[in-house]
């Protein structure tokens, strides 16, 4: 390694950056390996290549190490990197807030479905109880025409007299209402399962978004896609 000239090491580092094999992290790690590589990795030509590949500008030309603006290439890269990191952190925070709002909305819908399901279940129970009583009235009216002891006959007559509505028409309407209640309950059950599944998926995504202690905040958007296209064009042009 000591016999390799600086020019060759410089070309190796430049080729690594141009082929996207070396990034800023690799260059920083190389700089602490030895004094020689520390000196070479701090050269402006390398950081200008990183600037042009990681932070391309629309009117950017090929990097020139002799340019007067290249004296602070590393500090410029650091400033742009911190700015881009802050942008990604803010975008990640907004995405987390949107996902939390989505979770709260799913929870609200689930509570509404549970409330509607509870009301419909109570309504179905009341309808079923009333229908059962009307069936008893119908049986009592039929039993009046059959011979039976006076005590039982009096009880059947009392049940019939307490019914203030026409039995047959009311039974038919209650049966239809009971059928509608069952259909609504079935719809509530399906909606509850669907919203519960969406809520679980949103909560998994939220937990994944919140826990990234050792990773960058990577959000795929139009700007990131455009950045990748520009970097790809730059690599092909350099090659």
Secondary structure, DSSP 4 states (H G I P E B T S, - for coil): -TTS-HHHHHHHHHHHHHTTS--HHHHHHHHTT-HHHHHHHT-HHHHHHHHHHHS--TT-----TTSGGGGGHHHHHHHHHHHHHHHHHHHHHHHHHHHHHHHHHHHHHHHHHHHHHHHHHHHHHHHHHHHHHHHHHHHHHHHTTS---HHHHHHHHHHHHH--S-HHHHHHHHHHHHHHHHHHHHHHHHHHHHHHHHHHHHHHHHHHHH--TTS------HHHHHHHHHHHHHHHHH-
